Amino acid sequence: MQQLYNMVLHNATGEESWLREIQSQWRMWYTEDMDGRLVQKGVKELKHLAIRLSKLFPSLISEEKLRGGYIKFITSSKHRCVNSTLSFKAGLTELWVITDQDFDHAINDSVMRFFDHCTKYVQEVDNNSSALSEINKFRQGPEMRRVTEKMADRLGVQYSLITQDMADAAFYLCAYEFAIKAVNSPWCQLFDEEDAKVIEYASDLREYWKRGYGYDINSKSSCILFHDVFNRLNKAASENKSGQQVTEAVTVQVGHADTLLPLLTLLGFFKDNVSLNSSNYATQTQRSFRTSHMLPYAANLLLVLYDCGAGELRLQALLNEKPVTFPGLSDQQTSMPRYEDVKENYRELLQGCDFETECQLFKGPA
């Protein structure tokens, strides 16, 4: 971002008003110490999320349940996740004006940052540059080259001055100013809609191969979280069936986009018939795998267990607070299938999907 800004200050020759605004009025506000940290807009967003969910599920997310210790909070150790957890809790305590009690959270990286602990994933994908060959080919291909050339034309500079990293930086400056400051940034003028779609595809391609359907280990690395979630649901179902108070009415688990995407992939959401690759941008305009829809800021997956009477439990999944249908259960035309049907749908994963086994590196003969 700093390199791009310096280049625009010293080399750009265009006459447009937005360019003059960048050169004479705009100041670099995004500093190194902000990297990876939760901004104030994010604090507010997490507080509002907590309030909305308490209104959506008033019998579960209630002052009584919070005070009674029936709501558990688990987070990744990263400061932005801890601060997201604190902000979510603050949304509830401020809503109910709770000032006489504090509520703990547990840090659990083995579950919320499972990707760091999966040896096979780390070596074969995360630390393997050849694993991202499709994204590298796309970034060097004609679509991305056209984006950088159009940027150079708009700035009035030589094509050689605009790198792909600069195109990414300009796009992020545009996006961050819109998301964080709610302004129509002058940096957005460097792109038209087609450019934005190309950059979006490059981002989706990266996530597809690094966290999504590109490699089997991407999703299998989340086995530990998958089992954690279903163990909690099973425990709640068992306690409910025996007439006991459900001891953990709500579990709030705060992680990363890198936590959520492998789990969504394991569950089979947003799977296209044809893989995303470097050469099929033009035919993937209607793709399901679109991370800007799946993983916005404060992305959330909710799994809600309902007692429908006569011993029938149903499970509802909501992604970003909107009901979604479990893949493989769409024939029921319901977003709230029987819990037993959901477990049957994922039977192979529930019986297998062992984190230690999936993440082990098998060495061939010496």
Solvent accessible surface area in square Angstrom, and as a share of the most:
residue,aa,sasa,rsa
1,M,57,0.25
2,Q,93,0.41
3,Q,136,0.60
4,L,1,0.00
5,Y,16,0.06
6,N,60,0.31
7,M,13,0.06
8,V,0,0.00
9,L,61,0.30
10,H,145,0.65
11,N,67,0.34
12,A,13,0.10
13,T,94,0.55
14,G,20,0.19
15,E,133,0.60
16,E,82,0.37
17,S,79,0.51
18,W,35,0.12
19,L,0,0.00
20,R,125,0.46
21,E,67,0.30
22,I,0,0.00
23,Q,53,0.24
24,S,70,0.45
25,Q,131,0.58
26,W,22,0.08
27,R,154,0.56
28,M,39,0.17
29,W,48,0.17
30,Y,50,0.19
31,T,65,0.38
32,E,160,0.72
33,D,105,0.54
34,M,47,0.21
35,D,96,0.50
36,G,30,0.29
37,R,130,0.47
38,L,47,0.23
39,V,40,0.23
40,Q,120,0.53
41,K,90,0.38
42,G,11,0.10
43,V,30,0.17
44,K,110,0.47
45,E,61,0.27
46,L,18,0.09
47,K,48,0.20
48,H,101,0.45
49,L,11,0.05
50,A,0,0.00
51,I,44,0.22
52,R,109,0.40
53,L,10,0.05
54,S,7,0.05
55,K,137,0.58
56,L,90,0.45
57,F,25,0.10
58,P,88,0.56
59,S,87,0.56
60,L,55,0.27
61,I,11,0.06
62,S,26,0.17
63,E,63,0.28
64,E,137,0.62
65,K,39,0.17
66,L,3,0.01
67,R,85,0.31
68,G,46,0.45
69,G,40,0.38
70,Y,62,0.24
71,I,11,0.06
72,K,81,0.34
73,F,7,0.03
74,I,15,0.08
75,T,0,0.00
76,S,0,0.00
77,S,50,0.32
78,K,76,0.32
79,H,70,0.31
80,R,83,0.30
81,C,5,0.03
82,V,27,0.16
83,N,55,0.28
84,S,12,0.08
85,T,0,0.00
86,L,83,0.41
87,S,7,0.05
88,F,7,0.03
89,K,17,0.07
90,A,26,0.20
91,G,1,0.01
92,L,0,0.00
93,T,26,0.15
94,E,104,0.47
95,L,61,0.31
96,W,52,0.18
97,V,117,0.67
98,I,11,0.05
99,T,126,0.73
100,D,110,0.57
101,Q,67,0.30
102,D,135,0.70
103,F,31,0.13
104,D,129,0.67
105,H,56,0.25
106,A,54,0.42
107,I,99,0.50
108,N,51,0.26
109,D,39,0.20
110,S,50,0.33
111,V,11,0.07
112,M,6,0.03
113,R,34,0.12
114,F,0,0.00
115,F,11,0.05
116,D,71,0.37
117,H,94,0.42
118,C,0,0.00
119,T,66,0.38
120,K,60,0.25
121,Y,3,0.01
122,V,34,0.20
123,Q,101,0.45
124,E,73,0.33
125,V,3,0.02
126,D,52,0.27
127,N,111,0.57
128,N,51,0.26
129,S,95,0.61
130,S,75,0.48
131,A,5,0.04
132,L,20,0.10
133,S,48,0.31
134,E,32,0.14
135,I,4,0.02
136,N,65,0.33
137,K,111,0.47
138,F,1,0.00
139,R,44,0.16
140,Q,126,0.56
141,G,11,0.11
142,P,90,0.56
143,E,50,0.22
144,M,1,0.00
145,R,123,0.45
146,R,125,0.46
147,V,3,0.02
148,T,14,0.08
149,E,42,0.19
150,K,32,0.14
151,M,0,0.00
152,A,0,0.00
153,D,82,0.43
154,R,63,0.23
155,L,0,0.00
156,G,33,0.32
157,V,19,0.11
158,Q,133,0.59
159,Y,113,0.43
160,S,95,0.62
161,L,63,0.31
162,I,11,0.06
163,T,69,0.40
164,Q,51,0.23
165,D,99,0.51
166,M,25,0.11
167,A,0,0.00
168,D,31,0.16
169,A,11,0.09
170,A,0,0.00
171,F,54,0.23
172,Y,107,0.41
173,L,0,0.00
174,C,21,0.13
175,A,38,0.30
176,Y,46,0.18
177,E,7,0.03
178,F,139,0.58
179,A,32,0.25
180,I,40,0.20
181,K,93,0.40
182,A,76,0.59
183,V,67,0.39
184,N,123,0.63
185,S,0,0.00
186,P,11,0.07
187,W,0,0.00
188,C,29,0.17
189,Q,81,0.36
190,L,0,0.00
191,F,24,0.10
192,D,57,0.30
193,E,126,0.57
194,E,88,0.39
195,D,3,0.01
196,A,32,0.24
197,K,90,0.38
198,V,6,0.04
199,I,10,0.05
200,E,37,0.16
201,Y,0,0.00
202,A,6,0.05
203,S,52,0.34
204,D,0,0.00
205,L,0,0.00
206,R,102,0.37
207,E,40,0.18
208,Y,12,0.04
209,W,38,0.13
210,K,31,0.13
211,R,24,0.09
212,G,0,0.00
213,Y,44,0.17
214,G,17,0.16
215,Y,72,0.27
216,D,99,0.51
217,I,12,0.06
218,N,1,0.00
219,S,11,0.07
220,K,41,0.17
221,S,1,0.01
222,S,0,0.00
223,C,0,0.00
224,I,49,0.25
225,L,8,0.04
226,F,1,0.00
227,H,43,0.19
228,D,25,0.13
229,V,22,0.13
230,F,3,0.01
231,N,92,0.47
232,R,65,0.24
233,L,18,0.09
234,N,54,0.28
235,K,108,0.46
236,A,19,0.15
237,A,13,0.10
238,S,71,0.46
239,E,18,0.08
240,N,54,0.28
241,K,183,0.77
242,S,72,0.46
243,G,68,0.66
244,Q,109,0.49
245,Q,101,0.45
246,V,34,0.20
247,T,62,0.36
248,E,36,0.16
249,A,20,0.16
250,V,21,0.12
251,T,40,0.23
252,V,20,0.12
253,Q,48,0.21
254,V,21,0.12
255,G,27,0.26
256,H,24,0.11
257,A,52,0.40
258,D,40,0.21
259,T,5,0.03
260,L,24,0.12
261,L,1,0.00
262,P,1,0.01
263,L,10,0.05
264,L,2,0.01
265,T,9,0.05
266,L,16,0.08
267,L,6,0.03
268,G,23,0.22
269,F,11,0.05
270,F,58,0.24
271,K,134,0.57
272,D,30,0.15
273,N,163,0.84
274,V,96,0.55
275,S,55,0.36
276,L,0,0.00
277,N,43,0.22
278,S,21,0.13
279,S,100,0.64
280,N,18,0.09
281,Y,23,0.09
282,A,81,0.63
283,T,114,0.66
284,Q,12,0.05
285,T,72,0.42
286,Q,164,0.73
287,R,17,0.06
288,S,54,0.35
289,F,0,0.00
290,R,41,0.15
291,T,14,0.08
292,S,64,0.41
293,H,130,0.58
294,M,2,0.01
295,L,26,0.13
296,P,58,0.36
297,Y,130,0.49
298,A,35,0.27
299,A,30,0.23
300,N,20,0.10
301,L,34,0.17
302,L,29,0.14
303,L,40,0.20
304,V,12,0.07
305,L,41,0.20
306,Y,73,0.28
307,D,86,0.44
308,C,67,0.40
309,G,36,0.35
310,A,119,0.92
311,G,75,0.73
312,E,58,0.26
313,L,31,0.16
314,R,64,0.23
315,L,0,0.00
316,Q,21,0.09
317,A,0,0.00
318,L,8,0.04
319,L,11,0.05
320,N,31,0.16
321,E,50,0.22
322,K,144,0.61
323,P,77,0.48
324,V,31,0.18
325,T,56,0.33
326,F,2,0.01
327,P,43,0.27
328,G,62,0.59
329,L,15,0.07
330,S,65,0.42
331,D,118,0.61
332,Q,67,0.30
333,Q,158,0.70
334,T,39,0.23
335,S,34,0.22
336,M,53,0.24
337,P,1,0.01
338,R,92,0.34
339,Y,3,0.01
340,E,96,0.43
341,D,37,0.19
342,V,0,0.00
343,K,49,0.21
344,E,96,0.43
345,N,52,0.27
346,Y,13,0.05
347,R,122,0.45
348,E,147,0.66
349,L,30,0.15
350,L,46,0.23
351,Q,144,0.64
352,G,33,0.32
353,C,10,0.06
354,D,69,0.36
355,F,25,0.10
356,E,129,0.58
357,T,74,0.43
358,E,46,0.21
359,C,7,0.04
360,Q,94,0.42
361,L,51,0.25
362,F,147,0.61
363,K,185,0.79
364,G,58,0.56
365,P,141,0.89
366,A,155,1.20
